[in-house]
Amino acid sequence: MSDGYRTSHCAPGYGLHYNKTHRSGYYGALWENIEKPLILDVLRPLSGASRNCLDFACGTGRIAEVAAGLFSEVVGADVSRTMLDSAQVPPNVRLRHVDLTRDQLGMTFDVVTAFRFFLNAEDELKWYALKAINEHLKDGGRLVCNVHMNATSPVGLACRLLNRVSGRTIRHTLSAARFKALLTASGFTVEQTIPYGYLPRPGNLLPGFCEMMMQPVEKACRRLCVPGQLAQHFLVVARKR
């Protein structure tokens, strides 16, 4: 099994770089205005004082911190020590430096979250990760995860064209249909697919304008029932069968 994706997240200083990326600019605005409220809305009905949550590939703990306000116990697991060293989480979050595709925690959870993982993970690693997540879920437990480059979105289509022209994968993409098939084959039933992020990331062009318009564009697209295939990101809720 390839260690490429694992290795890329273990480089010295990567945790600090990751945190900086998501505190400002497009990704900062996406997190505060759209993604974080959406995650809270999805996790709240699944949470409770007697329920627990595992944040798979937790990185610097952004999702674990959100989950900590809803679950009695949260465990964040990641293979990258540099990412975990940059995490700042509440007392009810336990961080574990472990590769769950190779070692089990010896406990099961009501909910497992996995964000910004499946898009770039190698295909074989995706399978191993879903197997590990399934094993760590209680019967009927939920997986809540996302894909941050939808293959059918305008930016996703541009990335696919660039990959084809260059003859190599410069930017990964993943469609909701393909991801659903992968989840189904791995012992899950997809219950919800929620698109978000209709305003494409413009790179270095007009960053302030993009941050200002992100929320109004999101609301307008939902009100006008713009097809979810055009959103750059999507969130999935899947139940363990």
QUIDACOR-V610394 format. One record per pair of residues at least 12 apart in sequence whose C-alpha atoms are under 10 Angstrom apart, sorted by sequence separation. I is the first residue (numbers start at 1). GAP is how many residues later the second one is. D is the distance in whole Angstrom. If there is no record, write none. Layout:
BEGIN
I_GAP_D / I_GAP_D
END
This chain:
BEGIN
55_12_8 / 64_12_6 / 84_12_8 / 85_12_10 / 117_12_9 / 118_12_9 / 159_12_6 / 160_12_8 / 199_12_9 / 54_13_9 / 63_13_9 / 64_13_10 / 76_13_10 / 84_13_7 / 130_13_9 / 158_13_10 / 159_13_8 / 160_13_7 / 180_13_9 / 201_13_10 / 218_13_9 / 53_14_7 / 61_14_10 / 83_14_10 / 159_14_7 / 160_14_10 / 199_14_8 / 200_14_9 / 52_15_9 / 53_15_9 / 61_15_7 / 74_15_10 / 81_15_9 / 82_15_10 / 114_15_10 / 156_15_9 / 199_15_6 / 52_16_9 / 60_16_9 / 61_16_9 / 74_16_10 / 80_16_10 / 81_16_6 / 114_16_10 / 156_16_8 / 157_16_9 / 177_16_10 / 198_16_8 / 199_16_9 / 53_17_9 / 58_17_9 / 59_17_8 / 61_17_10 / 74_17_9 / 75_17_8 / 76_17_7 / 77_17_8 / 78_17_8 / 79_17_9 / 80_17_7 / 81_17_9 / 156_17_6 / 176_17_8 / 197_17_8 / 198_17_9 / 199_17_10 / 52_18_9 / 53_18_7 / 58_18_5 / 59_18_8 / 60_18_9 / 73_18_9 / 74_18_6 / 75_18_6 / 76_18_6 / 77_18_6 / 78_18_7 / 79_18_6 / 80_18_8 / 155_18_9 / 156_18_8 / 176_18_10 / 197_18_9 / 199_18_6 / 51_19_9 / 52_19_5 / 53_19_8 / 54_19_9 / 55_19_7 / 56_19_8 / 57_19_7 / 58_19_6 / 59_19_6 / 73_19_6 / 74_19_5 / 75_19_5 / 76_19_5 / 77_19_5 / 78_19_5 / 79_19_5 / 80_19_9 / 114_19_9 / 156_19_9 / 176_19_9 / 198_19_7 / 199_19_7 / 47_20_8 / 49_20_10 / 51_20_6 / 52_20_6 / 53_20_6 / 54_20_6 / 55_20_6 / 56_20_6 / 57_20_6 / 58_20_6 / 59_20_9 / 60_20_9 / 72_20_7 / 73_20_6 / 74_20_6 / 75_20_6 / 76_20_6 / 77_20_6 / 78_20_6 / 79_20_5 / 113_20_9 / 153_20_10 / 197_20_9 / 198_20_6 / 47_21_10 / 48_21_10 / 49_21_8 / 50_21_7 / 51_21_6 / 52_21_5 / 53_21_5 / 54_21_5 / 55_21_5 / 56_21_5 / 57_21_4 / 58_21_9 / 59_21_7 / 60_21_10 / 68_21_8 / 69_21_9 / 71_21_9 / 72_21_9 / 73_21_8 / 74_21_9 / 75_21_7 / 76_21_9 / 77_21_6 / 78_21_6 / 79_21_8 / 112_21_7 / 151_21_8 / 152_21_9 / 197_21_7 / 198_21_9 / 47_22_9 / 48_22_6 / 49_22_6 / 50_22_6 / 51_22_7 / 52_22_6 / 53_22_6 / 54_22_6 / 55_22_6 / 56_22_7 / 57_22_7 / 58_22_9 / 59_22_9 / 60_22_9 / 61_22_9 / 65_22_9 / 68_22_7 / 71_22_10 / 76_22_10 / 77_22_8 / 78_22_8 / 79_22_10 / 111_22_10 / 112_22_9 / 149_22_9 / 150_22_9 / 151_22_5 / 152_22_8 / 153_22_9 / 196_22_7 / 198_22_10 / 199_22_9 / 40_23_10 / 43_23_9 / 44_23_9 / 47_23_6 / 48_23_6 / 49_23_5 / 50_23_8 / 51_23_9 / 52_23_8 / 53_23_9 / 54_23_8 / 55_23_9 / 56_23_10 / 57_23_9 / 59_23_9 / 60_23_5 / 61_23_8 / 64_23_10 / 65_23_8 / 66_23_9 / 67_23_10 / 68_23_9 / 69_23_9 / 77_23_8 / 149_23_7 / 150_23_6 / 151_23_5 / 152_23_6 / 198_23_7 / 39_24_8 / 43_24_7 / 46_24_9 / 47_24_6 / 48_24_7 / 49_24_9 / 59_24_5 / 60_24_5 / 64_24_10 / 65_24_5 / 66_24_10 / 68_24_6 / 69_24_10 / 101_24_8 / 109_24_9 / 112_24_8 / 148_24_10 / 149_24_5 / 150_24_5 / 151_24_5 / 152_24_9 / 197_24_10 / 198_24_9 / 44_25_9 / 45_25_9 / 46_25_9 / 47_25_9 / 48_25_10 / 58_25_8 / 59_25_6 / 60_25_8 / 61_25_8 / 62_25_8 / 64_25_7 / 65_25_7 / 67_25_10 / 68_25_6 / 101_25_10 / 108_25_9 / 109_25_10 / 111_25_9 / 112_25_7 / 148_25_8 / 149_25_6 / 150_25_5 / 151_25_8 / 152_25_10 / 196_25_9 / 36_26_9 / 40_26_7 / 44_26_7 / 57_26_10 / 58_26_8 / 59_26_9 / 60_26_6 / 61_26_5 / 62_26_8 / 63_26_10 / 64_26_9 / 65_26_10 / 67_26_9 / 101_26_9 / 102_26_9 / 108_26_9 / 109_26_9 / 110_26_9 / 111_26_7 / 112_26_10 / 147_26_9 / 148_26_8 / 149_26_8 / 150_26_7 / 151_26_10 / 196_26_9 / 36_27_8 / 39_27_8 / 40_27_8 / 43_27_8 / 44_27_9 / 57_27_10 / 59_27_8 / 60_27_4 / 61_27_7 / 62_27_8 / 65_27_9 / 101_27_6 / 102_27_9 / 108_27_8 / 109_27_6 / 110_27_6 / 111_27_8 / 118_27_8 / 119_27_8 / 120_27_9 / 147_27_7 / 151_27_10 / 195_27_10 / 39_28_9 / 43_28_9 / 59_28_7 / 60_28_7 / 61_28_6 / 64_28_10 / 65_28_8 / 77_28_9 / 100_28_9 / 101_28_6 / 104_28_8 / 107_28_9 / 108_28_5 / 109_28_5 / 110_28_6 / 117_28_8 / 118_28_8 / 119_28_6 / 120_28_9 / 147_28_8 / 198_28_9 / 37_29_10 / 40_29_9 / 58_29_9 / 60_29_9 / 61_29_10 / 64_29_7 / 100_29_7 / 101_29_9 / 103_29_9 / 104_29_10 / 106_29_10 / 107_29_7 / 108_29_5 / 109_29_6 / 110_29_8 / 111_29_9 / 112_29_8 / 113_29_8 / 114_29_8 / 115_29_8 / 116_29_8 / 117_29_8 / 118_29_7 / 119_29_7 / 120_29_10 / 147_29_8 / 198_29_10 / 36_30_8 / 40_30_9 / 64_30_9 / 75_30_10 / 99_30_9 / 101_30_8 / 102_30_8 / 106_30_8 / 107_30_9 / 108_30_6 / 109_30_9 / 110_30_8 / 111_30_6 / 112_30_6 / 113_30_6 / 114_30_6 / 115_30_5 / 116_30_6 / 117_30_8 / 118_30_9 / 119_30_7 / 146_30_10 / 198_30_8 / 200_30_10 / 31_31_10 / 64_31_9 / 100_31_10 / 101_31_5 / 104_31_9 / 105_31_8 / 107_31_9 / 108_31_9 / 110_31_5 / 111_31_5 / 112_31_5 / 113_31_5 / 114_31_5 / 115_31_5 / 116_31_6 / 117_31_9 / 119_31_9 / 197_31_10 / 198_31_10 / 199_31_9 / 200_31_8 / 201_31_9 / 61_32_9 / 100_32_6 / 101_32_8 / 104_32_8 / 109_32_7 / 110_32_7 / 111_32_6 / 112_32_6 / 113_32_6 / 114_32_7 / 115_32_7 / 116_32_6 / 147_32_9 / 195_32_9 / 196_32_8 / 198_32_7 / 199_32_8 / 200_32_7 / 99_33_10 / 100_33_8 / 108_33_9 / 109_33_9 / 110_33_9 / 111_33_7 / 112_33_8 / 113_33_9 / 114_33_10 / 115_33_9 / 116_33_10 / 146_33_10 / 195_33_5 / 196_33_10 / 197_33_9 / 198_33_4 / 199_33_8 / 200_33_10 / 61_34_9 / 75_34_9 / 109_34_10 / 194_34_8 / 195_34_8 / 196_34_9 / 197_34_5 / 198_34_6 / 60_35_10 / 74_35_9 / 100_35_10 / 193_35_9 / 195_35_8 / 196_35_5 / 197_35_5 / 198_35_8 / 59_36_10 / 73_36_10 / 76_36_10 / 100_36_9 / 195_36_6 / 196_36_7 / 197_36_6 / 58_37_9 / 74_37_10 / 75_37_9 / 76_37_9 / 194_37_10 / 195_37_8 / 196_37_5 / 197_37_8 / 55_38_10 / 58_38_9 / 74_38_10 / 195_38_6 / 196_38_6 / 54_39_9 / 57_39_10 / 71_39_10 / 194_39_9 / 195_39_4 / 196_39_8 / 19_40_9 / 22_40_9 / 53_40_9 / 54_40_10 / 55_40_9 / 57_40_10 / 71_40_9 / 143_40_10 / 194_40_5 / 195_40_6 / 18_41_9 / 19_41_7 / 54_41_10 / 57_41_9 / 193_41_7 / 194_41_5 / 195_41_9 / 18_42_8 / 19_42_10 / 57_42_9 / 192_42_10 / 193_42_6 / 194_42_6 / 19_43_9 / 56_43_9 / 57_43_9 / 192_43_8 / 193_43_5 / 194_43_9 / 15_44_7 / 16_44_9 / 56_44_8 / 67_44_10 / 153_44_10 / 154_44_9 / 155_44_10 / 156_44_10 / 192_44_6 / 193_44_7 / 14_45_10 / 15_45_6 / 143_45_8 / 150_45_9 / 153_45_8 / 154_45_10 / 155_45_7 / 191_45_8 / 192_45_5 / 193_45_9 / 14_46_10 / 67_46_9 / 142_46_9 / 143_46_10 / 144_46_10 / 150_46_10 / 154_46_8 / 155_46_8 / 190_46_7 / 191_46_6 / 192_46_7 / 141_47_10 / 142_47_9 / 143_47_9 / 146_47_9 / 153_47_9 / 155_47_9 / 190_47_6 / 191_47_5 / 192_47_10 / 140_48_9 / 142_48_10 / 143_48_10 / 144_48_9 / 145_48_10 / 146_48_9 / 147_48_10 / 148_48_9 / 149_48_10 / 189_48_9 / 190_48_4 / 191_48_7 / 64_49_8 / 140_49_10 / 142_49_9 / 144_49_10 / 146_49_9 / 148_49_9 / 188_49_10 / 189_49_5 / 190_49_6 / 9_50_9 / 63_50_8 / 64_50_10 / 188_50_6 / 189_50_5 / 190_50_9 / 6_51_10 / 63_51_8 / 120_51_9 / 121_51_9 / 187_51_10 / 188_51_5 / 189_51_6 / 190_51_10 / 63_52_8 / 119_52_10 / 120_52_6 / 130_52_9 / 131_52_10 / 134_52_8 / 176_52_9 / 177_52_10 / 187_52_9 / 188_52_5 / 189_52_6 / 54_53_10 / 62_53_9 / 119_53_6 / 120_53_8 / 130_53_8 / 133_53_10 / 134_53_7 / 176_53_8 / 183_53_10 / 187_53_6 / 188_53_5 / 54_54_9 / 119_54_7 / 120_54_9 / 134_54_8 / 175_54_8 / 184_54_9 / 186_54_9 / 187_54_6 / 53_55_9 / 54_55_6 / 58_55_8 / 59_55_10 / 119_55_6 / 127_55_8 / 130_55_10 / 131_55_7 / 183_55_8 / 184_55_10 / 186_55_9 / 52_56_9 / 53_56_6 / 54_56_8 / 55_56_9 / 56_56_7 / 57_56_9 / 58_56_7 / 59_56_9 / 118_56_9 / 119_56_10 / 126_56_9 / 127_56_9 / 130_56_6 / 131_56_8 / 180_56_9 / 183_56_10 / 184_56_10 / 52_57_6 / 53_57_6 / 54_57_6 / 55_57_6 / 56_57_6 / 57_57_6 / 58_57_8 / 59_57_9 / 126_57_10 / 129_57_10 / 130_57_9 / 176_57_9 / 179_57_9 / 183_57_10 / 184_57_9 / 51_58_8 / 52_58_6 / 53_58_5 / 54_58_5 / 55_58_5 / 56_58_5 / 57_58_8 / 58_58_9 / 59_58_10 / 127_58_9 / 128_58_9 / 130_58_9 / 175_58_10 / 176_58_7 / 180_58_9 / 51_59_6 / 52_59_7 / 53_59_6 / 54_59_6 / 55_59_6 / 56_59_8 / 57_59_9 / 58_59_9 / 123_59_10 / 127_59_7 / 173_59_10 / 174_59_10 / 175_59_9 / 176_59_9 / 50_60_10 / 51_60_8 / 52_60_9 / 53_60_7 / 54_60_9 / 55_60_8 / 57_60_7 / 119_60_9 / 126_60_10 / 176_60_9 / 56_61_9 / 57_61_10 / 118_61_9 / 48_62_10 / 47_63_8 / 19_64_9 / 46_64_8 / 47_64_8 / 15_65_9 / 18_65_8 / 46_65_7 / 14_66_9 / 15_66_9 / 16_66_8 / 17_66_9 / 14_67_10 / 15_67_6 / 16_67_8 / 19_67_8 / 10_68_10 / 12_68_10 / 14_68_7 / 15_68_4 / 18_68_9 / 19_68_9 / 43_68_9 / 9_69_10 / 10_69_8 / 11_69_8 / 12_69_9 / 13_69_6 / 14_69_7 / 15_69_7 / 16_69_9 / 17_69_10 / 9_70_8 / 10_70_5 / 11_70_9 / 12_70_6 / 13_70_8 / 15_70_7 / 16_70_6 / 43_70_9 / 9_71_6 / 10_71_7 / 11_71_7 / 12_71_9 / 15_71_5 / 16_71_9 / 6_72_9 / 7_72_9 / 8_72_9 / 9_72_9 / 10_72_6 / 11_72_9 / 13_72_10 / 14_72_9 / 15_72_8 / 57_72_9 / 6_73_7 / 7_73_8 / 9_73_8 / 10_73_7 / 13_73_9 / 56_73_9 / 157_73_10 / 6_74_8 / 9_74_7 / 10_74_10 / 39_74_10 / 153_74_10 / 156_74_9 / 153_75_9 / 154_75_9 / 155_75_9 / 156_75_9 / 56_76_9 / 152_76_9 / 153_76_6 / 154_76_6 / 155_76_9 / 156_76_7 / 56_77_8 / 152_77_5 / 153_77_4 / 154_77_8 / 155_77_7 / 156_77_10 / 55_78_10 / 150_78_10 / 151_78_8 / 152_78_6 / 153_78_5 / 154_78_8 / 54_79_9 / 150_79_7 / 151_79_9 / 152_79_8 / 153_79_5 / 150_80_8 / 151_80_10 / 152_80_8 / 153_80_8 / 150_81_7 / 151_81_8 / 152_81_10 / 54_82_8 / 149_82_9 / 150_82_5 / 151_82_9 / 54_83_9 / 148_83_10 / 149_83_5 / 150_83_5 / 53_84_9 / 148_84_7 / 149_84_6 / 150_84_7 / 147_85_9 / 148_85_4 / 149_85_8 / 147_86_6 / 148_86_7 / 56_87_10 / 146_87_7 / 147_87_6 / 148_87_9 / 53_88_10 / 55_88_10 / 146_88_6 / 147_88_7 / 53_89_10 / 54_89_9 / 55_89_9 / 56_89_9 / 145_89_9 / 146_89_4 / 147_89_8 / 53_90_10 / 55_90_10 / 145_90_6 / 146_90_6 / 144_91_7 / 145_91_5 / 146_91_9 / 144_92_6 / 145_92_7 / 6_93_9 / 143_93_8 / 144_93_5 / 145_93_9 / 142_94_10 / 143_94_6 / 144_94_7 / 46_95_9 / 142_95_7 / 143_95_5 / 144_95_9 / 46_96_8 / 142_96_6 / 143_96_6 / 141_97_8 / 142_97_5 / 143_97_8 / 140_98_9 / 141_98_6 / 142_98_6 / 43_99_10 / 140_99_6 / 141_99_6 / 142_99_10 / 139_100_9 / 140_100_5 / 141_100_9 / 43_101_8 / 138_101_10 / 139_101_6 / 140_101_6 / 42_102_8 / 137_102_9 / 138_102_8 / 139_102_7 / 137_103_7 / 138_103_10 / 39_105_9 / 134_105_9 / 135_105_9 / 39_106_9 / 134_106_7 / 39_107_10 / 133_107_9 / 134_107_9 / 5_112_9 / 5_115_7 / 6_115_8 / 4_116_10 / 5_116_6 / 6_116_10 / 4_117_8 / 5_117_7 / 3_118_10 / 4_118_8 / 2_119_10 / 3_119_9 / 6_119_9 / 2_120_7 / 5_120_9 / 115_120_9 / 1_121_9 / 2_121_10 / 4_121_10 / 1_122_10 / 2_122_8 / 3_122_9 / 114_122_10 / 1_123_7 / 2_123_8 / 113_123_10 / 1_124_7 / 113_124_9 / 112_125_10 / 111_126_10 / 112_126_10 / 1_127_9 / 111_127_10 / 111_128_9 / 111_129_10 / 42_150_10 / 42_152_10 / 38_156_9 / 38_158_9 / 35_161_8 / 34_162_8 / 35_162_8 / 34_163_8 / 30_166_9 / 30_167_7 / 30_169_10 / 30_171_10 / 26_173_10 / 26_174_9 / 27_174_9 / 26_175_7 / 25_176_10 / 26_176_8 / 26_177_8 / 25_178_10 / 26_178_10 / 33_178_9 / 25_179_9 / 29_179_10 / 34_180_9 / 26_181_7 / 29_181_9 / 30_181_8 / 33_181_8 / 34_181_7 / 25_182_7 / 26_182_9 / 29_182_6 / 33_182_7 / 25_183_8 / 26_183_10 / 28_183_9 / 29_183_9 / 26_184_7 / 27_184_9 / 29_184_10 / 30_184_7 / 34_184_8 / 25_185_9 / 26_185_6 / 29_185_8 / 30_185_8 / 33_185_10 / 34_185_10 / 25_186_7 / 26_186_10 / 29_186_9 / 24_187_9 / 26_188_9 / 42_193_9 / 42_194_10 / 43_194_10 / 42_195_8 / 39_196_9 / 38_197_9 / 35_198_10 / 35_199_10 / 35_200_9
END
